Amino acid sequence: MFKSVFTRYISAFMLLILISFMLLALIMSSVITNYAYEAKQELILHTAEITIHSINVYMNMLCCDFNTLMTDYNGYLKSTLQIQAEKSETVIFITDTTGKILVSGLPDGDTEYFRADVPESVMNDIIKGVDIYSFSTLGGVFEKKHLNSVYLMEKKNSSAQNAESEIAGAFFICSPSLAKTGITEQMTKTIIISMLWLFLIALIAIYFLSEKITSPIKEMSRAAKQFAQGKFDVRVPVKGEDEIAELAVAFNNMANSLERNEELRKNFLANVSHDLRTPMTSISGFIDGILNGYIPQEKQSYYLNIVQAEVKRLSRLVSSLLDISRMQAGERKFNKSAFDICELARQILISMEKKIDEKNLDVVFDCDSDKMTVFADPDAIHQVVYNLCDNAVKFSKPGGQLSLNIHEKDKKVFFSVKNTGIGIPPEDLPFVFDRFFKSDKSRGLDKTGVGLGLYIVKTILDSHGEEIWVKSEYGEYCEFVFTLSRVHESKAQNIN
């Protein structure tokens, strides 16, 4: 039942709201009860003062004591108590010191309201001042607990100056409920009903809110399952600009990356298969021709040279794959040292002289000084510069220009390799450093590469903590620029 995020989410919220409502109801009920309790106590006190004052007035006017008042004027006193009891909805009665009820006033005139007189033990406690009967049945006088207030009454006439003070009885005023008109129950009922409606509204609101939040996650889950089946064309709709929308955008970007990687993987397999099958077919055919005597003796050297070139081609492919594997596994270690990047660039240009002459390229070499020392792995940077220059020559148009520019700025050396030629289409620029990517998909110019050279270049420079980027205008030029850490000659000697 609680396996889905939606169910757990809505259950947690509803439980939290329910607990909050219960606590709120408990607090409000407690506040209302306390208020009713205090209001009732105040009413009882006020009623007691009025009633006791009336009794004292009777005693003063009639010049009688407590006992005479209870016997001779019982009817008048009962009427007074009855009126006050009905006004305050309380039970009022007067007892003697033994607890016998002498006169009473009931709000509904029920003569059988009392179950018994006040026990003498209770009276003794009250006379002694023990306050344990403020909320009780008074030892069995009532069937249910009442809120009780007791006042002791003196026997003497209050008008006598030197009369002896003696307890003659007790005045009781008792409330059967805390609320004067049932307001506590009514308010509690109103609060409960209101909270139930609020709970229902909150349930509906949270349901739709939870559905809105979890719906994109469900769609991502379905898309992920399709990814597992090899379907990478599924996308998640992006709604809004919140965190869920950002997650959906990131998910779609991941999907784009997976789809592209899958496409690159397929292209790589096709390219590698082609680059392996073609030279192996040529090697097998030429060797079979030599062994079977189909190729004359005088031409065997020519065809063996072709076989040697194809073997070197296979060796370069395998070497590139091994380089990538080692760099990804972190097994290739770079031994950094100080060396002259300008001299390294000159040597690479000299080694490529034949290729440059075949295309009749105009070479421009611009360096801030004859010698510029950098701190890096010389062999790895040689591989970087060679790959960039080889690509520049390969994709230059005949009679075009090849430019190498080496400049210093902010303790960094900026190495630029630029050629005039077909350039790179704008839609391909973000992917030129991806594995197995080939902008020349027709193999019109690049017949030997498998799209690993620039990826290796980027990986080497990343390992050095350096940057590389590309600028191109399709049909005009292409320029690759990378950075190296500059080391001045005075420090280079200490490093070496």
C-alpha positions as CSV (number, residue, x, y, z in Angstrom):
1,M,0.0,0.0,0.0
2,F,2.8,2.4,0.9
3,K,5.3,1.4,-1.8
4,S,4.6,4.3,-4.1
5,V,6.0,7.8,-3.4
6,F,2.5,9.2,-4.0
7,T,0.9,7.1,-1.3
8,R,3.6,7.7,1.2
9,Y,3.6,11.5,0.4
10,I,-0.2,11.9,0.8
11,S,-0.3,9.6,3.8
12,A,2.4,11.6,5.6
13,F,0.7,14.9,4.9
14,M,-2.7,13.7,6.0
15,L,-1.3,12.2,9.2
16,L,0.5,15.4,9.9
17,I,-2.6,17.5,9.3
18,L,-4.7,15.1,11.4
19,I,-2.3,15.3,14.3
20,S,-2.2,19.1,14.0
21,F,-6.0,19.2,14.0
22,M,-6.2,16.9,17.1
23,L,-3.7,19.1,18.9
24,L,-5.5,22.2,17.9
25,A,-8.9,20.8,19.0
26,L,-7.4,19.6,22.3
27,I,-5.8,23.1,23.0
28,M,-9.0,24.9,22.0
29,S,-11.1,22.6,24.1
30,S,-8.8,23.1,27.0
31,V,-9.0,26.8,26.6
32,I,-12.8,26.8,26.3
33,T,-13.1,24.5,29.3
34,N,-10.8,26.6,31.4
35,Y,-12.7,29.8,30.4
36,A,-16.0,28.1,31.2
37,Y,-14.7,26.9,34.5
38,E,-13.5,30.3,35.4
39,A,-16.7,32.0,34.2
40,K,-18.8,29.5,36.2
41,Q,-16.7,30.0,39.3
42,E,-17.2,33.8,38.9
43,L,-20.9,33.3,38.5
44,I,-21.1,31.0,41.5
45,L,-19.2,33.5,43.6
46,H,-21.4,36.3,42.5
47,T,-24.6,34.3,43.1
48,A,-23.3,33.3,46.5
49,E,-22.5,36.9,47.5
50,I,-26.0,38.0,46.5
51,T,-27.7,35.1,48.2
52,I,-25.7,35.3,51.4
53,H,-26.2,39.1,51.5
54,S,-30.0,38.5,51.1
55,I,-29.9,36.0,54.0
56,N,-28.0,38.5,56.2
57,V,-30.6,41.2,55.3
58,Y,-33.4,38.9,56.4
59,M,-31.6,38.1,59.7
60,N,-31.0,41.8,60.3
61,M,-34.5,43.0,59.4
62,L,-36.2,40.3,61.4
63,C,-33.6,40.4,64.3
64,C,-33.4,36.7,64.4
65,D,-30.6,34.2,64.4
66,F,-29.8,31.3,61.9
67,N,-32.0,28.7,63.5
68,T,-35.0,31.0,63.7
69,L,-34.6,32.0,60.1
70,M,-34.5,28.3,59.0
71,T,-37.6,27.4,61.0
72,D,-39.9,30.4,60.9
73,Y,-39.0,31.9,57.5
74,N,-38.2,28.8,55.6
75,G,-40.7,29.5,52.8
76,Y,-39.4,33.0,52.1
77,L,-35.8,31.7,52.2
78,K,-36.7,28.9,49.8
79,S,-38.2,31.3,47.3
80,T,-35.0,33.5,47.4
81,L,-32.8,30.4,46.8
82,Q,-35.1,29.2,44.0
83,I,-34.9,32.5,42.2
84,Q,-31.0,32.6,42.4
85,A,-30.7,29.0,41.4
86,E,-32.8,29.5,38.2
87,K,-30.9,32.7,37.3
88,S,-27.5,31.0,37.6
89,E,-28.6,27.4,36.7
90,T,-27.1,26.1,40.0
91,V,-28.2,24.1,42.9
92,I,-28.3,26.1,46.2
93,F,-29.0,24.6,49.6
94,I,-28.2,25.3,53.3
95,T,-27.4,22.6,55.8
96,D,-26.8,22.5,59.5
97,T,-23.5,21.4,61.1
98,T,-24.5,17.7,60.8
99,G,-25.1,18.0,57.0
100,K,-28.9,17.9,57.0
101,I,-30.4,19.9,54.2
102,L,-32.6,22.6,55.7
103,V,-33.7,24.5,52.6
104,S,-32.8,24.3,48.9
105,G,-33.3,25.9,45.6
106,L,-33.2,23.9,42.3
107,P,-33.2,25.3,38.8
108,D,-35.9,22.9,37.6
109,G,-37.7,22.5,41.0
110,D,-36.8,18.8,41.2
111,T,-37.4,17.8,44.8
112,E,-35.7,14.4,44.3
113,Y,-32.5,15.9,43.0
114,F,-30.5,15.1,46.2
115,R,-29.7,11.5,46.8
116,A,-28.9,12.1,50.5
117,D,-27.9,14.7,53.0
118,V,-24.3,15.8,53.3
119,P,-22.3,13.2,55.3
120,E,-21.2,14.4,58.7
121,S,-17.6,13.5,57.8
122,V,-17.7,15.8,54.8
123,M,-19.2,18.6,57.0
124,N,-16.4,18.1,59.5
125,D,-13.8,18.5,56.7
126,I,-15.5,21.6,55.4
127,I,-15.7,23.2,58.9
128,K,-12.0,22.4,59.3
129,G,-11.3,24.1,56.0
130,V,-10.3,21.0,53.9
131,D,-10.8,21.9,50.2
132,I,-11.2,18.5,48.6
133,Y,-14.8,18.8,47.6
134,S,-14.7,21.6,45.1
135,F,-15.4,19.2,42.3
136,S,-17.1,16.1,43.7
137,T,-20.5,14.5,44.6
138,L,-20.0,15.8,48.2
139,G,-19.9,12.3,49.6
140,G,-23.0,11.0,47.7
141,V,-25.3,14.1,47.8
142,F,-25.3,14.1,43.9
143,E,-25.3,11.3,41.4
144,K,-22.6,13.1,39.3
145,K,-19.8,15.4,40.2
146,H,-20.6,19.0,40.7
147,L,-18.5,22.2,40.9
148,N,-19.1,23.1,44.5
149,S,-18.5,26.3,46.5
150,V,-19.2,26.2,50.3
151,Y,-19.6,29.1,52.8
152,L,-19.9,28.6,56.5
153,M,-22.8,30.5,58.3
154,E,-22.7,31.8,61.8
155,K,-25.4,31.2,64.4
156,K,-25.6,34.7,65.9
157,N,-27.5,37.6,64.6
158,S,-25.1,39.7,62.6
159,S,-26.5,42.9,64.2
160,A,-25.6,41.9,67.7
161,Q,-22.4,43.6,68.7
162,N,-20.9,41.2,71.2
163,A,-22.7,37.9,70.3
164,E,-20.6,34.8,70.4
165,S,-19.5,33.6,66.9
166,E,-20.5,30.0,66.4
167,I,-20.9,27.9,63.2
168,A,-24.5,27.1,62.6
169,G,-24.5,25.6,59.2
170,A,-23.2,25.8,55.7
171,F,-24.3,27.5,52.5
172,F,-23.7,25.3,49.3
173,I,-23.9,26.5,45.7
174,C,-23.2,23.8,43.2
175,S,-23.1,23.7,39.4
176,P,-23.9,20.4,37.6
177,S,-22.0,21.6,34.4
178,L,-19.1,23.9,33.7
179,A,-21.0,25.8,30.9
180,K,-23.9,28.0,31.7
181,T,-25.8,27.1,28.6
182,G,-23.9,24.2,27.1
183,I,-21.5,26.5,25.2
184,T,-18.6,24.2,25.8
185,E,-20.3,21.2,24.1
186,Q,-21.6,23.4,21.3
187,M,-18.2,25.0,20.6
188,T,-16.5,21.6,20.7
189,K,-19.0,20.2,18.3
190,T,-18.5,23.2,16.0
191,I,-14.7,22.9,16.1
192,I,-14.9,19.1,15.3
193,I,-17.2,19.7,12.4
194,S,-15.1,22.6,11.1
195,M,-11.9,20.5,11.3
196,L,-13.5,17.6,9.5
197,W,-14.5,19.9,6.6
198,L,-11.0,21.4,6.7
199,F,-9.5,17.9,6.7
200,L,-11.6,16.9,3.7
201,I,-10.6,20.1,1.8
202,A,-6.9,19.5,2.7
203,L,-7.2,15.9,1.6
204,I,-8.5,17.0,-1.9
205,A,-5.9,19.8,-2.2
206,I,-3.0,17.5,-1.1
207,Y,-4.2,14.8,-3.5
208,F,-4.0,17.0,-6.5
209,L,-0.8,18.7,-5.3
210,S,0.8,15.3,-4.7
211,E,-0.4,14.1,-8.1
212,K,1.2,17.1,-9.7
213,I,4.5,16.6,-8.0
214,T,4.7,12.9,-8.5
215,S,3.4,12.7,-12.0
216,P,6.7,13.9,-13.6
217,I,8.5,11.3,-11.4
218,K,6.2,8.6,-12.6
219,E,6.9,9.6,-16.2
220,M,10.6,9.6,-15.6
221,S,10.3,6.1,-14.1
222,R,8.4,4.9,-17.2
223,A,11.0,6.6,-19.5
224,A,13.9,5.0,-17.5
225,K,12.3,1.5,-18.0
226,Q,12.2,2.2,-21.7
227,F,15.8,3.3,-21.6
228,A,16.6,-0.1,-20.1
229,Q,15.0,-1.7,-23.2
230,G,17.2,0.3,-25.5
231,K,14.6,3.0,-26.4
232,F,16.5,6.3,-26.0
233,D,14.0,8.5,-27.9
234,V,11.6,8.9,-25.0
235,R,11.5,12.4,-23.4
236,V,9.7,13.8,-20.3
237,P,7.5,16.9,-20.7
238,V,8.8,19.9,-18.8
239,K,6.1,21.9,-17.0
240,G,6.9,25.1,-15.0
241,E,10.2,26.3,-13.6
242,D,10.4,24.6,-10.2
243,E,12.8,21.9,-9.0
244,I,10.8,19.2,-10.6
245,A,11.0,21.0,-13.9
246,E,14.8,21.3,-13.5
247,L,14.9,17.6,-12.8
248,A,12.9,16.9,-15.9
249,V,15.3,19.1,-18.0
250,A,18.3,17.2,-16.5
251,F,16.6,13.9,-17.2
252,N,16.0,14.9,-20.9
253,N,19.6,16.1,-21.2
254,M,20.7,12.7,-19.9
255,A,18.4,11.1,-22.4
256,N,19.9,13.1,-25.2
257,S,23.4,12.1,-24.0
258,L,22.4,8.5,-23.9
259,E,20.9,8.6,-27.3
260,R,24.0,10.3,-28.7
261,N,26.3,7.9,-27.0
262,E,24.3,5.0,-28.4
263,E,24.5,6.6,-31.9
264,L,28.3,7.2,-31.4
265,R,28.7,3.6,-30.2
266,K,26.9,2.3,-33.4
267,N,29.0,4.6,-35.6
268,F,32.2,3.6,-33.7
269,L,31.4,-0.1,-34.2
270,A,30.7,0.6,-37.9
271,N,33.9,2.6,-38.3
272,V,36.1,0.2,-36.4
273,S,34.6,-2.7,-38.3
274,H,35.3,-0.9,-41.6
275,D,38.8,0.2,-40.5
276,L,39.7,-3.3,-39.4
277,R,38.1,-5.2,-42.2
278,T,39.5,-3.1,-45.1
279,P,43.2,-3.3,-44.2
280,M,42.9,-7.0,-43.1
281,T,41.2,-7.8,-46.4
282,S,44.0,-6.0,-48.3
283,I,46.7,-7.7,-46.2
284,S,45.1,-11.1,-46.6
285,G,44.7,-10.7,-50.3
286,F,48.2,-9.4,-51.0
287,I,49.8,-12.1,-48.8
288,D,47.7,-14.9,-50.5
289,G,48.7,-13.5,-53.9
290,I,52.4,-13.6,-52.9
291,L,52.2,-17.1,-51.4
292,N,50.2,-18.6,-54.3
293,G,52.4,-16.9,-56.9
294,Y,49.7,-14.7,-58.4
295,I,51.9,-11.7,-57.8
296,P,55.1,-11.6,-59.8
297,Q,58.4,-11.5,-57.9
298,E,59.3,-8.1,-59.2
299,K,56.0,-6.6,-57.7
300,Q,56.1,-8.3,-54.4
301,S,58.1,-5.5,-52.8
302,Y,55.5,-3.0,-53.9
303,Y,52.6,-4.9,-52.4
304,L,54.6,-5.7,-49.2
305,N,55.0,-1.9,-48.7
306,I,51.2,-1.6,-49.0
307,V,50.8,-4.4,-46.4
308,Q,53.3,-2.6,-44.1
309,A,51.2,0.6,-44.4
310,E,48.0,-1.2,-43.6
311,V,49.7,-2.9,-40.6
312,K,50.8,0.5,-39.3
313,R,47.3,1.8,-39.8
314,L,45.9,-1.1,-37.7
315,S,48.6,-0.4,-35.1
316,R,47.6,3.2,-34.8
317,L,44.0,2.2,-34.3
318,V,44.8,-0.3,-31.6
319,S,47.2,2.2,-30.0
320,S,44.5,4.9,-29.9
321,L,42.0,2.4,-28.3
322,L,44.6,1.4,-25.7
323,D,45.4,5.0,-24.9
324,I,41.7,5.7,-24.3
325,S,41.4,2.6,-22.1
326,R,44.5,3.5,-20.1
327,M,43.4,7.1,-19.6
328,Q,39.9,6.1,-18.5
329,A,41.3,3.6,-16.0
330,G,43.8,6.2,-14.7
331,E,46.7,4.0,-15.6
332,R,48.5,6.5,-17.9
333,K,50.8,8.7,-15.8
334,F,52.0,12.0,-17.0
335,N,55.6,13.0,-16.3
336,K,55.7,16.8,-16.3
337,S,58.8,18.7,-17.0
338,A,59.8,22.1,-18.4
339,F,60.4,22.2,-22.2
340,D,60.3,24.6,-25.1
341,I,56.9,24.5,-26.8
342,C,58.1,26.5,-29.7
343,E,60.8,24.0,-30.6
344,L,58.3,21.1,-30.2
345,A,56.0,22.9,-32.7
346,R,58.9,23.4,-35.2
347,Q,59.8,19.7,-35.0
348,I,56.2,18.6,-35.7
349,L,56.0,21.0,-38.7
350,I,59.2,19.6,-40.1
351,S,58.0,16.0,-39.7
352,M,54.8,16.9,-41.6
353,E,56.7,18.6,-44.4
354,K,55.7,16.0,-47.0
355,K,52.0,16.3,-46.2
356,I,52.1,20.0,-46.3
357,D,53.9,20.1,-49.6
358,E,51.4,17.7,-51.1
359,K,48.6,20.2,-50.4
360,N,50.8,23.2,-51.2
361,L,49.9,24.9,-47.9
362,D,51.2,28.2,-46.8
363,V,52.6,27.8,-43.3
364,V,52.5,30.7,-40.8
365,F,54.4,30.3,-37.6
366,D,54.0,33.1,-35.1
367,C,55.6,32.9,-31.6
368,D,56.1,35.7,-29.0
369,S,59.7,34.7,-28.6
370,D,62.1,32.1,-30.0
371,K,61.9,30.1,-26.8
372,M,58.8,29.7,-24.6
373,T,59.1,27.2,-21.7
374,V,56.0,25.4,-20.5
375,F,55.5,22.8,-17.7
376,A,53.8,19.6,-18.9
377,D,54.4,16.1,-20.2
378,P,56.4,16.6,-23.4
379,D,55.3,13.3,-25.0
380,A,51.6,13.9,-24.2
381,I,51.7,17.5,-25.6
382,H,53.6,16.3,-28.6
383,Q,50.6,13.9,-29.2
384,V,48.2,16.8,-28.8
385,V,50.0,19.2,-31.2
386,Y,50.6,16.4,-33.7
387,N,46.9,15.4,-33.8
388,L,45.8,19.0,-34.2
389,C,48.3,19.7,-36.9
390,D,47.5,16.5,-38.7
391,N,43.8,17.3,-38.7
392,A,44.5,20.8,-39.9
393,V,46.5,19.6,-42.8
394,K,44.0,16.8,-43.6
395,F,41.0,19.2,-43.7
396,S,42.8,22.1,-45.4
397,K,41.9,23.0,-48.9
398,P,44.8,22.7,-51.5
399,G,46.8,26.0,-51.6
400,G,45.3,27.1,-48.3
401,Q,47.0,28.3,-45.1
402,L,48.1,26.5,-41.9
403,S,48.8,28.9,-39.0
404,L,50.4,28.1,-35.7
405,N,50.3,30.9,-33.1
406,I,51.9,30.7,-29.7
407,H,51.3,33.7,-27.3
408,E,51.6,34.3,-23.6
409,K,48.9,35.9,-21.4
410,D,48.5,35.9,-17.6
411,K,51.2,33.3,-17.1
412,K,49.5,31.0,-19.6
413,V,50.6,30.0,-23.1
414,F,47.9,30.0,-25.7
415,F,48.6,27.6,-28.6
416,S,46.5,28.0,-31.7
417,V,46.3,25.7,-34.7
418,K,44.3,27.2,-37.6
419,N,43.6,26.2,-41.2
420,T,41.6,27.4,-44.1
421,G,39.2,24.8,-45.3
422,I,35.7,23.4,-45.0
423,G,35.5,24.1,-41.2
424,I,33.0,22.5,-38.9
425,P,29.3,22.8,-39.2
426,P,27.7,24.8,-36.2
427,E,25.6,21.9,-35.2
428,D,28.7,19.7,-34.8
429,L,30.8,22.1,-32.8
430,P,29.5,21.0,-29.3
431,F,30.5,17.4,-30.1
432,V,33.9,17.6,-31.7
433,F,35.6,16.3,-28.5
434,D,33.3,13.4,-28.0
435,R,34.5,9.8,-28.5
436,F,34.0,8.4,-31.9
437,F,32.7,11.6,-33.4
438,K,33.4,12.3,-37.0
439,S,32.2,15.5,-38.7
440,D,33.3,14.0,-42.0
441,K,30.8,11.2,-42.0
442,S,31.2,10.6,-45.7
443,R,34.9,9.9,-45.3
444,G,35.6,12.1,-48.2
445,L,38.7,13.6,-46.5
446,D,39.3,11.5,-43.4
447,K,39.6,7.9,-44.6
448,T,41.6,6.5,-41.7
449,G,40.4,8.1,-38.5
450,V,37.7,6.7,-36.2
451,G,37.0,9.8,-34.3
452,L,39.3,9.3,-31.3
453,G,42.0,11.9,-31.9
454,L,40.3,14.9,-30.5
455,Y,38.9,12.9,-27.6
456,I,42.4,11.9,-26.7
457,V,43.6,15.5,-27.1
458,K,40.8,16.7,-24.7
459,T,41.5,14.0,-22.2
460,I,45.2,14.7,-22.1
461,L,44.6,18.5,-21.6
462,D,42.0,17.8,-18.9
463,S,44.5,15.6,-17.1
464,H,46.9,18.6,-17.2
465,G,44.3,20.9,-15.8
466,E,44.3,22.9,-19.1
467,E,41.6,24.0,-21.5
468,I,40.9,23.6,-25.2
469,W,38.2,25.1,-27.4
470,V,37.3,25.3,-31.1
471,K,36.2,28.2,-33.3
472,S,35.0,27.7,-36.8
473,E,33.1,29.3,-39.7
474,Y,31.8,26.6,-41.9
475,G,33.4,26.8,-45.4
476,E,36.0,29.3,-44.2
477,Y,38.3,28.1,-41.4
478,C,38.7,26.1,-38.3
479,E,40.8,27.0,-35.2
480,F,41.7,25.0,-32.1
481,V,43.2,26.8,-29.1
482,F,44.6,25.2,-26.0
483,T,46.4,26.5,-22.9
484,L,49.6,25.4,-21.1
485,S,51.3,26.7,-17.9
486,R,54.1,29.1,-18.6
487,V,57.5,28.6,-16.9
488,H,60.2,31.2,-17.2
489,E,63.7,30.0,-17.9
490,S,65.1,30.9,-14.5
491,K,62.5,28.6,-12.8
492,A,62.8,25.9,-15.5
493,Q,66.3,25.1,-14.5
494,N,65.3,24.5,-10.9
495,I,62.4,22.3,-12.0
496,N,64.5,20.1,-14.3
